[in-house]
Amino acid sequence: MRDAGELRAKESDRIESTVSMVNALGGGAQATEDGFEILGVGWLESGTVESAGDHRIAMAGAVAATGATGPVTIAGADSAAVSWPRFFEAMEALWSSQ
């Protein structure tokens, strides 16, 4: 992703948070000045995602967890309620219906 430098100046540094999330789950990512690169290294694994109090990162971590090979913990998951109070209920309903 390029030309996204404004993501560093929002509620949190979303570029660094996204890179940290991917790497924490065993993926490969590196920050650039104005974005980040995802390096294909295989499946995401279990780990802990730090939301940094950002609801978008908390929700991205939950979505990433759906493809992980093990359990994922999201520190600060309750921040998802800022934009979608029933986000985790919706995720649970989606997965329990399959």
Secondary structure, DSSP 4 states (H G I P E B T S, - for coil): --S-GGGGGSSS-HHHHHHHHHHHTT-EEEEETTEEEEE--S---SEEEE-TT-HHHHHHHHHHHTT-SS-EEEETGGGGGGT-TTHHHHHHHHHHT-
